[in-house]
């Protein structure tokens, strides 16, 4: 795991590359799925979460059109923290976000594949897929009818 040290002057130092980095550099590591840990240069305290939140804030402020956290959502999150027993929101958000990203990737992959084929080829593939679906459905329904016939007295 790559270690990033945060100094008192608020600068971040990548110990692997022996250079100072910015929040944008760390964002690039995240997008490249490079694991890292940010620690305080003096105490060794783990500051990763704080830096990740800073990256999110920077992104939210950079492009108003692609904001993820509306004012209403932020207010609701603050209310969750104020609850006597906060909801287990982190796991739910992690799973929901992971699912959303996987589905987005699947759609993008399908779109790219569709663009490689001619419209006729795509229609043929869809027709074959539909045919397989209906054949399986009819086959399963037939199996259930056979099971009913076996239960009837002869």
DSSP file (Angstrom, degrees, kcal/mol; ACC not computed):
  #  RESIDUE AA STRUCTURE BP1 BP2  ACC     N-H-->O    O-->H-N    N-H-->O    O-->H-N    TCO  KAPPA ALPHA  PHI   PSI    X-CA   Y-CA   Z-CA
    1    1 A X              0   0    0      0, 0.0     2,-0.2     0, 0.0    35,-0.2   0.000 360.0 360.0 360.0 133.7    0.0    0.0    0.0
    2    2 A X  E     -a   36   0A   0     33,-2.0    35,-2.5     1,-0.0     2,-0.5  -0.511 360.0-143.5 -73.6 136.5    1.3    3.4   -1.0
    3    3 A X  E     -a   37   0A   0     -2,-0.2    12,-2.2    33,-0.2     2,-0.5  -0.894  13.4-169.8-106.9 128.1    2.0    5.7    1.9
    4    4 A X  E     -aB  38  14A   0     33,-3.1    35,-2.9    -2,-0.5     2,-0.4  -0.967  11.8-150.6-113.5 127.9    1.3    9.5    1.6
    5    5 A X  E     -aB  39  13A   0      8,-2.9     8,-3.0    -2,-0.5     2,-0.6  -0.847   1.2-150.9-103.3 135.4    2.5   11.7    4.4
    6    6 A X  E     -aB  40  12A   0     33,-2.8    35,-2.7    -2,-0.4    36,-0.3  -0.917  15.6-155.9-106.1 123.6    0.8   14.9    5.3
    7    7 A X    >   -     0   0    0      4,-2.7     3,-2.1    -2,-0.6     4,-0.0  -0.494  31.8-102.5 -95.7 166.0    3.0   17.6    6.8
    8    8 A X  T 3  S+     0   0    0      1,-0.3    -1,-0.1    -2,-0.2    32,-0.0   0.775 120.3  63.7 -58.6 -29.0    2.1   20.5    9.0
    9    9 A X  T 3  S-     0   0    0      2,-0.1    -1,-0.3     1,-0.1     3,-0.1   0.303 119.8-111.0 -80.1  12.3    2.3   22.9    6.0
   10   10 A X  S <  S+     0   0    0     -3,-2.1     2,-0.2     1,-0.3    -2,-0.2   0.535  73.6 138.6  72.4   9.4   -0.6   20.9    4.6
   11   11 A X        -     0   0    0     11,-0.0    -4,-2.7    -4,-0.0     2,-0.4  -0.610  46.7-138.8 -86.6 148.1    1.5   19.4    1.8
   12   12 A X  E     -BC   6  21A   0      9,-0.8     9,-2.7    -2,-0.2     2,-0.5  -0.893  14.1-161.3-108.4 133.1    1.2   15.8    0.9
   13   13 A X  E     -BC   5  20A   0     -8,-3.0    -8,-2.9    -2,-0.4     2,-0.8  -0.962  12.2-144.4-122.8 121.3    4.3   13.7    0.1
   14   14 A X  E  >> -BC   4  19A   0      5,-3.1     5,-1.3    -2,-0.5     4,-1.1  -0.738  10.3-164.6 -83.0 111.1    4.2   10.4   -1.8
   15   15 A X  T  45S+     0   0    0    -12,-2.2    -1,-0.2    -2,-0.8   -11,-0.1   0.765  85.3  54.2 -71.6 -24.5    6.9    8.2   -0.2
   16   16 A X  T  45S+     0   0    0    -13,-0.5    -1,-0.2     1,-0.2   -12,-0.1   0.899 119.7  30.3 -75.5 -40.6    6.9    5.8   -3.1
   17   17 A X  T  45S-     0   0    0      2,-0.2    -2,-0.2     0, 0.0    -1,-0.2   0.462 101.3-130.8 -97.4  -2.4    7.6    8.4   -5.8
   18   18 A X  T  <5 +     0   0    0     -4,-1.1     2,-0.3     1,-0.2    -3,-0.2   0.934  68.8 104.7  51.3  54.1    9.5   10.8   -3.5
   19   19 A X  E   <S-C   14   0A   0     -5,-1.3    -5,-3.1     0, 0.0     2,-0.2  -0.990  75.7 -98.4-155.6 158.0    7.5   13.8   -4.5
   20   20 A X  E     -C   13   0A   0     -2,-0.3     2,-0.3    -7,-0.2    -7,-0.3  -0.558  42.0-164.3 -76.8 144.8    4.8   16.1   -3.3
   21   21 A X  E     -C   12   0A   0     -9,-2.7    -9,-0.8    -2,-0.2     2,-0.2  -0.846  10.0-135.7-128.1 164.2    1.3   15.4   -4.6
   22   22 A X     >  -     0   0    0     -2,-0.3     4,-1.9   -11,-0.1     5,-0.2  -0.598  35.2-101.2-109.4 173.1   -2.0   17.2   -4.8
   23   23 A X  H  > S+     0   0    0      1,-0.2     4,-2.4     2,-0.2     5,-0.1   0.867 125.2  57.0 -61.5 -35.1   -5.5   16.1   -4.1
   24   24 A X  H  > S+     0   0    0      2,-0.2     4,-1.9     1,-0.2    -1,-0.2   0.880 103.8  52.2 -64.4 -37.5   -6.0   15.7   -7.8
   25   25 A X  H  > S+     0   0    0      2,-0.2     4,-1.7     1,-0.2    -1,-0.2   0.911 110.4  48.1 -62.5 -42.2   -3.0   13.3   -7.9
   26   26 A X  H  X S+     0   0    0     -4,-1.9     4,-2.1     1,-0.2    -2,-0.2   0.872 107.0  56.0 -66.9 -36.3   -4.6   11.3   -5.2
   27   27 A X  H  X S+     0   0    0     -4,-2.4     4,-2.5     1,-0.2    -1,-0.2   0.898 105.4  53.1 -59.7 -40.1   -7.9   11.3   -7.1
   28   28 A X  H  X S+     0   0    0     -4,-1.9     4,-2.0     1,-0.2    -2,-0.2   0.881 106.3  52.2 -62.4 -38.6   -6.0    9.8  -10.0
   29   29 A X  H  <>S+     0   0    0     -4,-1.7     5,-3.1     2,-0.2    -1,-0.2   0.905 109.5  50.1 -62.8 -40.5   -4.7    7.0   -7.7
   30   30 A X  H ><5S+     0   0    0     -4,-2.1     3,-1.6     3,-0.2    -2,-0.2   0.938 110.2  48.6 -63.1 -47.1   -8.3    6.3   -6.7
   31   31 A X  H 3<5S+     0   0    0     -4,-2.5    -1,-0.2     1,-0.3    -2,-0.2   0.842 112.4  49.2 -62.9 -32.5   -9.5    6.2  -10.3
   32   32 A X  T 3<5S-     0   0    0     -4,-2.0    -1,-0.3    -5,-0.2    -2,-0.2   0.400 114.8-121.5 -85.0   2.9   -6.6    3.8  -11.1
   33   33 A X  T < 5 +     0   0    0     -3,-1.6     2,-0.6     1,-0.2    -3,-0.2   0.850  56.1 157.2  58.7  39.1   -7.5    1.7   -8.1
   34   34 A X      < -     0   0    0     -5,-3.1    -1,-0.2    -6,-0.1     2,-0.2  -0.854  39.9-130.9 -92.5 116.9   -4.1    2.2   -6.4
   35   35 A X        +     0   0    0     -2,-0.6   -33,-2.0    -3,-0.1     2,-0.3  -0.456  36.2 166.8 -70.9 138.9   -4.5    1.6   -2.7
   36   36 A X  E     -a    2   0A   0    -35,-0.2     2,-0.4    -2,-0.2   -33,-0.2  -0.975  27.0-148.2-147.6 162.0   -3.0    4.3   -0.5
   37   37 A X  E     -a    3   0A   0    -35,-2.5   -33,-3.1    -2,-0.3     2,-0.5  -1.000  11.3-149.1-132.0 131.9   -3.0    5.5    3.1
   38   38 A X  E     +a    4   0A   0     -2,-0.4     9,-3.3   -35,-0.2    10,-0.8  -0.897  23.8 178.3-103.1 127.1   -2.5    9.1    4.2
   39   39 A X  E     -aD   5  46A   0    -35,-2.9   -33,-2.8    -2,-0.5     2,-0.3  -0.944  36.2-101.9-130.3 151.4   -0.8    9.5    7.5
   40   40 A X  E  >  -a    6   0A   0      5,-2.4     4,-1.9    -2,-0.3   -33,-0.2  -0.525  30.2-135.9 -67.7 131.1    0.3   12.5    9.6
   41   41 A X  T  4 S+     0   0    0    -35,-2.7    -1,-0.1    -2,-0.3   -34,-0.1   0.826  98.9  34.9 -61.4 -33.9    4.1   12.9    9.2
   42   42 A X  T  4 S+     0   0    0    -36,-0.3    -1,-0.2     1,-0.1   -35,-0.1   0.945 131.0  24.2 -85.7 -54.5    4.6   13.5   13.0
   43   43 A X  T  4 S-     0   0    0      2,-0.1    -2,-0.2     1,-0.0     3,-0.1   0.711  89.3-130.6 -89.7 -21.6    2.1   11.2   14.7
   44   44 A X     <  +     0   0    0     -4,-1.9    -3,-0.1     1,-0.3     3,-0.0   0.506  49.2 161.1  80.8   3.3    1.5    8.6   12.1
   45   45 A X        -     0   0    0     -6,-0.1    -5,-2.4     1,-0.1     2,-0.6  -0.296  48.2-108.5 -59.3 139.6   -2.3    9.1   12.6
   46   46 A X  B     +D   39   0A   0     -7,-0.2    -7,-0.3     1,-0.1     4,-0.1  -0.619  43.7 167.7 -75.1 116.7   -4.4    7.8    9.7
   47   47 A X     >  +     0   0    0     -9,-3.3     4,-2.2    -2,-0.6     5,-0.2   0.214  40.4 112.6-111.2  10.8   -5.8   10.8    7.8
   48   48 A X  H  > S+     0   0    0    -10,-0.8     4,-2.8     1,-0.2     5,-0.2   0.901  76.1  50.1 -54.6 -48.3   -7.0    8.9    4.8
   49   49 A X  H  > S+     0   0    0      1,-0.2     4,-2.4     2,-0.2    -1,-0.2   0.907 110.4  49.9 -59.4 -43.9  -10.7    9.4    5.5
   50   50 A X  H  > S+     0   0    0      1,-0.2     4,-1.9     2,-0.2    -1,-0.2   0.900 112.4  47.4 -62.0 -42.0  -10.2   13.2    5.9
   51   51 A X  H  X S+     0   0    0     -4,-2.2     4,-2.2     2,-0.2    -2,-0.2   0.896 109.9  52.6 -68.3 -40.0   -8.3   13.4    2.7
   52   52 A X  H  X S+     0   0    0     -4,-2.8     4,-2.1    -5,-0.2    -2,-0.2   0.916 109.4  49.6 -61.7 -41.7  -10.9   11.4    0.8
   53   53 A X  H  X S+     0   0    0     -4,-2.4     4,-2.5     1,-0.2    -1,-0.2   0.886 108.6  53.5 -63.0 -37.9  -13.6   13.8    2.1
   54   54 A X  H  X S+     0   0    0     -4,-1.9     4,-2.5     2,-0.2    -2,-0.2   0.886 106.9  51.8 -63.0 -38.6  -11.5   16.7    0.9
   55   55 A X  H  X S+     0   0    0     -4,-2.2     4,-2.2     2,-0.2    -2,-0.2   0.914 110.2  48.8 -63.8 -42.5  -11.3   15.2   -2.5
   56   56 A X  H  X S+     0   0    0     -4,-2.1     4,-2.7     2,-0.2    -2,-0.2   0.929 111.0  49.7 -62.8 -45.1  -15.1   14.9   -2.6
   57   57 A X  H  X S+     0   0    0     -4,-2.5     4,-2.0     1,-0.2    -2,-0.2   0.917 110.2  51.1 -59.8 -43.4  -15.5   18.5   -1.5
   58   58 A X  H  X S+     0   0    0     -4,-2.5     4,-1.5     1,-0.2    -1,-0.2   0.900 112.1  46.6 -62.1 -40.6  -13.1   19.6   -4.2
   59   59 A X  H  X S+     0   0    0     -4,-2.2     4,-1.5     2,-0.2    -2,-0.2   0.899 110.0  53.2 -68.2 -40.4  -15.0   17.7   -6.9
   60   60 A X  H  < S+     0   0    0     -4,-2.7    -1,-0.2     1,-0.2    -2,-0.2   0.874 114.6  41.7 -61.9 -37.4  -18.4   19.0   -5.6
   61   61 A X  H  < S+     0   0    0     -4,-2.0     3,-0.3    -5,-0.2    -1,-0.2   0.750 107.9  61.8 -81.7 -24.7  -17.2   22.6   -5.9
   62   62 A X  H  < S+     0   0    0     -4,-1.5     2,-0.5     1,-0.3    -2,-0.2   0.880 113.7  25.2 -72.0 -39.0  -15.3   22.2   -9.2
   63   63 A X    ><  -     0   0    0     -4,-1.5     3,-1.0     1,-0.1    -1,-0.3  -0.872  60.0-171.1-135.5 100.4  -18.3   21.2  -11.4
   64   64 A X  G >  S+     0   0    0     -2,-0.5     3,-0.8    -3,-0.3    -1,-0.1   0.737  84.6  60.8 -62.8 -24.9  -21.7   22.4  -10.3
   65   65 A X  G 3  S+     0   0    0      1,-0.2    -1,-0.2     0, 0.0    -2,-0.0   0.773 105.9  44.8 -76.5 -25.3  -23.5   20.3  -13.0
   66   66 A X  G <  S+     0   0    0     -3,-1.0    -1,-0.2    -7,-0.2    -2,-0.1  -0.036  77.6 148.7-110.1  32.8  -22.2   16.9  -11.7
   67   67 A X    <   -     0   0    0     -3,-0.8     3,-0.1     1,-0.2    -7,-0.1  -0.413  26.6-172.3 -67.5 141.6  -22.8   17.4   -8.0
   68   68 A X  S    S+     0   0    0      1,-0.2     2,-0.9    -2,-0.1    -1,-0.2   0.762  71.7  60.1 -99.5 -37.0  -23.6   14.2   -6.2
   69   69 A X  S    S-     0   0    0      4,-0.1    -1,-0.2     3,-0.0     2,-0.0  -0.809  70.6-166.0-103.4  99.6  -24.5   15.7   -2.8
   70   70 A X     >  -     0   0    0     -2,-0.9     4,-2.5    -3,-0.1     5,-0.2  -0.311  37.1-105.9 -72.3 165.3  -27.5   18.1   -3.0
   71   71 A X  H  > S+     0   0    0      1,-0.2     4,-2.4     2,-0.2     5,-0.2   0.898 122.5  53.2 -58.3 -40.8  -28.2   20.4   -0.1
   72   72 A X  H  > S+     0   0    0      2,-0.2     4,-2.1     1,-0.2    -1,-0.2   0.916 109.3  47.4 -62.5 -44.2  -31.2   18.2    0.8
   73   73 A X  H  > S+     0   0    0      2,-0.2     4,-2.3     1,-0.2    -1,-0.2   0.915 111.4  50.8 -64.2 -42.8  -29.1   15.0    0.9
   74   74 A X  H  X S+     0   0    0     -4,-2.5     4,-2.1     1,-0.2    -2,-0.2   0.902 109.6  50.8 -61.9 -40.7  -26.4   16.7    3.0
   75   75 A X  H  X S+     0   0    0     -4,-2.4     4,-1.9     1,-0.2    -1,-0.2   0.908 109.8  50.4 -62.8 -41.1  -29.0   17.9    5.5
   76   76 A X  H  X S+     0   0    0     -4,-2.1     4,-1.8     1,-0.2    -2,-0.2   0.894 108.6  51.9 -64.3 -39.8  -30.4   14.3    5.7
   77   77 A X  H  X S+     0   0    0     -4,-2.3     4,-1.8     1,-0.2    -1,-0.2   0.899 107.6  52.3 -63.0 -40.2  -27.0   12.9    6.3
   78   78 A X  H  X S+     0   0    0     -4,-2.1     4,-1.3     1,-0.2    -1,-0.2   0.890 107.4  52.9 -62.4 -38.6  -26.5   15.4    9.1
   79   79 A X  H  X S+     0   0    0     -4,-1.9     4,-0.6     1,-0.2    -1,-0.2   0.865 104.3  56.0 -65.1 -35.2  -29.8   14.2   10.6
   80   80 A X  H >< S+     0   0    0     -4,-1.8     3,-1.1     1,-0.2    -1,-0.2   0.920 106.3  50.3 -62.0 -42.8  -28.5   10.6   10.5
   81   81 A X  H 3< S+     0   0    0     -4,-1.8    -1,-0.2     1,-0.2    -2,-0.2   0.813 107.3  55.8 -63.3 -29.8  -25.5   11.6   12.6
   82   82 A X  H 3< S+     0   0    0     -4,-1.3    -1,-0.2    -5,-0.2    -2,-0.2   0.586  83.3 108.6 -81.7  -9.9  -27.8   13.3   15.1
   83   83 A X  S X< S-     0   0    0     -3,-1.1     3,-0.5    -4,-0.6    -3,-0.0  -0.339  78.1-124.7 -67.2 148.9  -29.9   10.2   15.7
   84   84 A X  T 3  S+     0   0    0      1,-0.3     2,-0.4     2,-0.0    -1,-0.1   0.877 110.2  21.6 -63.0 -35.8  -29.4    8.5   19.1
   85   85 A X  T 3  S-     0   0    0     -5,-0.0    -1,-0.3     0, 0.0    -3,-0.1  -0.826  95.0-141.7-129.7  93.9  -28.6    5.3   17.2
   86   86 A X    <   -     0   0    0     -3,-0.5    -5,-0.1    -2,-0.4    -6,-0.1  -0.160  24.5-103.4 -57.1 146.9  -27.5    6.2   13.7
   87   87 A X        -     0   0    0     -7,-0.1     2,-2.7     1,-0.1     3,-0.3  -0.313  32.5-106.8 -65.0 151.3  -28.6    4.0   10.9
   88   88 A X     >  +     0   0    0      1,-0.2     4,-1.1     2,-0.1     3,-0.2  -0.372  66.7 149.2 -76.3  64.0  -26.0    1.6    9.4
   89   89 A X  H  >  +     0   0    0     -2,-2.7     4,-2.9     1,-0.2     5,-0.3   0.809  51.5  67.8 -72.7 -33.1  -25.9    3.8    6.4
   90   90 A X  H  > S+     0   0    0     -3,-0.3     4,-2.7     1,-0.2    -1,-0.2   0.926 102.7  44.4 -57.8 -49.1  -22.3    3.3    5.4
   91   91 A X  H  > S+     0   0    0      1,-0.2     4,-2.7     2,-0.2     5,-0.2   0.915 114.1  50.3 -63.4 -42.7  -22.7   -0.3    4.3
   92   92 A X  H  X S+     0   0    0     -4,-1.1     4,-2.7     1,-0.2    -2,-0.2   0.930 113.3  45.4 -60.7 -46.4  -25.9    0.5    2.5
   93   93 A X  H  X S+     0   0    0     -4,-2.9     4,-2.7     2,-0.2     5,-0.2   0.898 112.7  51.3 -65.1 -40.6  -24.3    3.3    0.6
   94   94 A X  H  X S+     0   0    0     -4,-2.7     4,-2.5    -5,-0.3    -2,-0.2   0.942 114.3  42.6 -61.0 -48.3  -21.2    1.2   -0.2
   95   95 A X  H  X S+     0   0    0     -4,-2.7     4,-2.5     2,-0.2    -2,-0.2   0.911 115.8  48.6 -66.1 -42.7  -23.3   -1.6   -1.6
   96   96 A X  H  X S+     0   0    0     -4,-2.7     4,-2.3    -5,-0.2    -1,-0.2   0.905 113.8  46.2 -64.5 -41.5  -25.6    0.6   -3.5
   97   97 A X  H  X S+     0   0    0     -4,-2.7     4,-2.6    -5,-0.2     5,-0.2   0.911 112.0  51.0 -67.4 -42.5  -22.8    2.6   -5.0
   98   98 A X  H  X S+     0   0    0     -4,-2.5     4,-2.4    -5,-0.2    -2,-0.2   0.930 112.2  47.3 -59.9 -45.6  -20.9   -0.6   -5.9
   99   99 A X  H  X S+     0   0    0     -4,-2.5     4,-2.6     1,-0.2    -2,-0.2   0.917 111.7  50.4 -61.6 -44.2  -24.0   -2.0   -7.6
  100  100 A X  H  X S+     0   0    0     -4,-2.3     4,-2.4     1,-0.2    -2,-0.2   0.915 111.7  47.6 -61.9 -43.6  -24.6    1.3   -9.5
  101  101 A X  H  X S+     0   0    0     -4,-2.6     4,-2.3     2,-0.2    -1,-0.2   0.894 112.0  50.2 -65.2 -39.9  -21.0    1.4  -10.7
  102  102 A X  H  X S+     0   0    0     -4,-2.4     4,-2.3     2,-0.2    -2,-0.2   0.915 112.3  47.2 -64.0 -42.7  -21.2   -2.2  -11.9
  103  103 A X  H  X S+     0   0    0     -4,-2.6     4,-2.6     2,-0.2    -2,-0.2   0.900 111.0  51.7 -65.9 -40.2  -24.4   -1.6  -13.7
  104  104 A X  H  X S+     0   0    0     -4,-2.4     4,-2.5     1,-0.2    -2,-0.2   0.917 110.7  48.1 -61.4 -43.3  -23.0    1.5  -15.3
  105  105 A X  H  X S+     0   0    0     -4,-2.3     4,-2.7     2,-0.2    -1,-0.2   0.905 110.7  51.7 -63.7 -41.4  -19.9   -0.4  -16.5
  106  106 A X  H  X S+     0   0    0     -4,-2.3     4,-2.5     2,-0.2    -2,-0.2   0.920 110.8  47.6 -60.9 -45.0  -22.2   -3.2  -17.9
  107  107 A X  H  X S+     0   0    0     -4,-2.6     4,-2.6     2,-0.2    -2,-0.2   0.916 112.5  49.2 -63.0 -43.5  -24.3   -0.7  -19.8
  108  108 A X  H  X S+     0   0    0     -4,-2.5     4,-2.6     2,-0.2    -2,-0.2   0.909 111.2  49.8 -63.1 -41.3  -21.1    1.0  -21.2
  109  109 A X  H  X S+     0   0    0     -4,-2.7     4,-2.3     2,-0.2    -2,-0.2   0.918 112.2  47.5 -62.8 -43.0  -19.7   -2.4  -22.2
  110  110 A X  H  X S+     0   0    0     -4,-2.5     4,-2.7     2,-0.2    -2,-0.2   0.908 111.4  50.9 -64.0 -41.3  -23.0   -3.3  -24.0
  111  111 A X  H  X S+     0   0    0     -4,-2.6     4,-2.0     2,-0.2    -2,-0.2   0.927 111.0  47.9 -62.3 -44.9  -23.1    0.0  -25.7
  112  112 A X  H  X S+     0   0    0     -4,-2.6     4,-0.9     1,-0.2    -1,-0.2   0.902 113.0  48.6 -62.9 -40.4  -19.5   -0.4  -27.0
  113  113 A X  H >X S+     0   0    0     -4,-2.3     4,-0.9     1,-0.2     3,-0.5   0.900 109.9  52.1 -66.1 -39.7  -20.3   -3.9  -28.1
  114  114 A X  H 3< S+     0   0    0     -4,-2.7     3,-0.5     1,-0.2    -1,-0.2   0.862 105.6  54.9 -64.5 -35.1  -23.4   -2.7  -29.9
  115  115 A X  H 3< S+     0   0    0     -4,-2.0    -1,-0.2     1,-0.2    -2,-0.2   0.748 102.9  57.5 -71.3 -22.2  -21.4    0.0  -31.7
  116  116 A X  H << S+     0   0    0     -4,-0.9     2,-0.2    -3,-0.5    -1,-0.2   0.757 102.3  65.2 -77.3 -24.6  -19.1   -2.7  -33.1
  117  117 A X  S  < S-     0   0    0     -4,-0.9     2,-0.1    -3,-0.5     0, 0.0  -0.628  88.4-109.9-100.2 156.1  -21.9   -4.6  -34.7
  118  118 A X     >  -     0   0    0     -2,-0.2     4,-2.4     1,-0.1     5,-0.2  -0.397  36.5-107.7 -72.7 160.5  -24.1   -3.6  -37.6
  119  119 A X  H  > S+     0   0    0      1,-0.2     4,-2.3     2,-0.2     5,-0.2   0.872 121.3  52.4 -58.9 -36.3  -27.8   -2.9  -36.7
  120  120 A X  H  > S+     0   0    0      2,-0.2     4,-2.3     1,-0.2    -1,-0.2   0.903 108.6  49.6 -67.2 -39.9  -28.8   -6.2  -38.4
  121  121 A X  H  > S+     0   0    0      2,-0.2     4,-2.4     1,-0.2    -2,-0.2   0.913 111.0  50.1 -64.2 -42.2  -26.2   -8.2  -36.4
  122  122 A X  H  X S+     0   0    0     -4,-2.4     4,-2.4     1,-0.2    -2,-0.2   0.917 110.4  49.4 -62.4 -43.8  -27.5   -6.6  -33.2
  123  123 A X  H  X S+     0   0    0     -4,-2.3     4,-2.5     2,-0.2    -1,-0.2   0.891 110.2  51.3 -62.6 -40.1  -31.1   -7.4  -34.1
  124  124 A X  H  X S+     0   0    0     -4,-2.3     4,-2.5     2,-0.2    -2,-0.2   0.929 110.6  48.4 -62.8 -45.1  -30.1  -11.0  -34.8
  125  125 A X  H  X S+     0   0    0     -4,-2.4     4,-2.3     1,-0.2    -2,-0.2   0.900 112.1  48.9 -62.7 -41.4  -28.3  -11.4  -31.5
  126  126 A X  H  X S+     0   0    0     -4,-2.4     4,-2.6     2,-0.2    -1,-0.2   0.909 110.8  50.4 -63.9 -41.7  -31.3   -9.9  -29.6
  127  127 A X  H  X S+     0   0    0     -4,-2.5     4,-2.5     2,-0.2    -2,-0.2   0.912 111.1  48.6 -62.9 -42.7  -33.7  -12.3  -31.5
  128  128 A X  H  X S+     0   0    0     -4,-2.5     4,-2.5     2,-0.2    -1,-0.2   0.903 111.4  49.9 -63.8 -41.1  -31.5  -15.3  -30.5
  129  129 A X  H  X S+     0   0    0     -4,-2.3     4,-2.2     2,-0.2    -2,-0.2   0.918 111.9  47.7 -63.8 -43.5  -31.4  -14.1  -26.9
  130  130 A X  H  X S+     0   0    0     -4,-2.6     4,-2.5     2,-0.2    -2,-0.2   0.900 110.5  52.4 -62.8 -40.9  -35.2  -13.7  -26.8
  131  131 A X  H  X S+     0   0    0     -4,-2.5     4,-2.5     1,-0.2    -2,-0.2   0.924 109.4  48.8 -62.4 -44.9  -35.6  -17.2  -28.4
  132  132 A X  H  X S+     0   0    0     -4,-2.5     4,-2.4     2,-0.2     5,-0.2   0.915 110.8  51.7 -60.7 -42.6  -33.4  -18.8  -25.8
  133  133 A X  H  X S+     0   0    0     -4,-2.2     4,-2.4     1,-0.2    -2,-0.2   0.949 112.7  43.8 -58.8 -50.3  -35.3  -17.1  -23.0
  134  134 A X  H  X S+     0   0    0     -4,-2.5     4,-2.7     1,-0.2     5,-0.2   0.862 111.5  53.7 -67.8 -35.4  -38.7  -18.3  -24.3
  135  135 A X  H  X S+     0   0    0     -4,-2.5     4,-2.4    -5,-0.2    -1,-0.2   0.915 111.3  46.1 -63.3 -42.4  -37.4  -21.8  -25.0
  136  136 A X  H  X S+     0   0    0     -4,-2.4     4,-2.6     2,-0.2    -2,-0.2   0.911 113.2  49.8 -65.3 -41.7  -36.2  -22.0  -21.4
  137  137 A X  H  X S+     0   0    0     -4,-2.4     4,-2.2    -5,-0.2    -2,-0.2   0.929 113.8  44.5 -63.5 -45.5  -39.4  -20.6  -20.1
  138  138 A X  H  X S+     0   0    0     -4,-2.7     4,-2.3     2,-0.2    -1,-0.2   0.899 113.1  51.8 -66.2 -40.6  -41.5  -23.0  -22.1
  139  139 A X  H  X S+     0   0    0     -4,-2.4     4,-2.1    -5,-0.2    -2,-0.2   0.912 110.6  47.8 -62.0 -43.7  -39.3  -25.9  -21.1
  140  140 A X  H  X S+     0   0    0     -4,-2.6     4,-1.8     1,-0.2    -1,-0.2   0.888 111.2  50.8 -66.0 -38.9  -39.6  -25.0  -17.4
  141  141 A X  H  X S+     0   0    0     -4,-2.2     4,-2.0     1,-0.2    -1,-0.2   0.895 109.7  51.2 -65.5 -39.0  -43.3  -24.8  -17.7
  142  142 A X  H  X S+     0   0    0     -4,-2.3     4,-2.2     1,-0.2    -2,-0.2   0.879 107.2  53.1 -64.6 -38.7  -43.4  -28.2  -19.4
  143  143 A X  H  X S+     0   0    0     -4,-2.1     4,-1.9     1,-0.2    -1,-0.2   0.887 108.4  50.2 -63.6 -38.7  -41.4  -29.7  -16.6
  144  144 A X  H  X S+     0   0    0     -4,-1.8     4,-1.8     2,-0.2    -2,-0.2   0.893 109.7  50.6 -67.1 -39.4  -43.9  -28.4  -14.0
  145  145 A X  H  X S+     0   0    0     -4,-2.0     4,-2.1     1,-0.2    -2,-0.2   0.894 108.8  52.3 -64.8 -39.3  -46.8  -29.8  -16.0
  146  146 A X  H  X S+     0   0    0     -4,-2.2     4,-1.7     1,-0.2    -1,-0.2   0.889 107.4  52.5 -62.2 -39.8  -45.0  -33.2  -16.1
  147  147 A X  H  X S+     0   0    0     -4,-1.9     4,-1.0     1,-0.2    -1,-0.2   0.880 108.4  50.4 -63.7 -37.8  -44.6  -33.1  -12.3
  148  148 A X  H  X S+     0   0    0     -4,-1.8     4,-1.0     1,-0.2     3,-0.5   0.906 107.8  53.1 -66.1 -41.2  -48.3  -32.4  -11.9
  149  149 A X  H  < S+     0   0    0     -4,-2.1     3,-0.5     1,-0.2    -1,-0.2   0.859 105.7  54.7 -61.8 -35.3  -49.1  -35.4  -14.1
  150  150 A X  H  < S+     0   0    0     -4,-1.7    -1,-0.2     1,-0.2    -2,-0.2   0.792 105.7  52.9 -68.2 -28.3  -46.9  -37.6  -11.9
  151  151 A X  H  < S+     0   0    0     -4,-1.0    -1,-0.2    -3,-0.5    -2,-0.2   0.712  90.2  93.4 -80.3 -20.6  -48.9  -36.6   -8.9
  152  152 A X  S  < S-     0   0    0     -4,-1.0     2,-0.1    -3,-0.5    -3,-0.0  -0.494  83.6-111.5 -77.6 140.5  -52.3  -37.5  -10.3
  153  153 A X              0   0    0     -2,-0.2    -1,-0.1     1,-0.1    -2,-0.1  -0.408 360.0 360.0 -69.0 147.4  -53.7  -41.0   -9.6
  154  154 A X              0   0    0     -2,-0.1    -1,-0.1     0, 0.0    -2,-0.0   0.395 360.0 360.0-112.0 360.0  -53.9  -43.3  -12.6
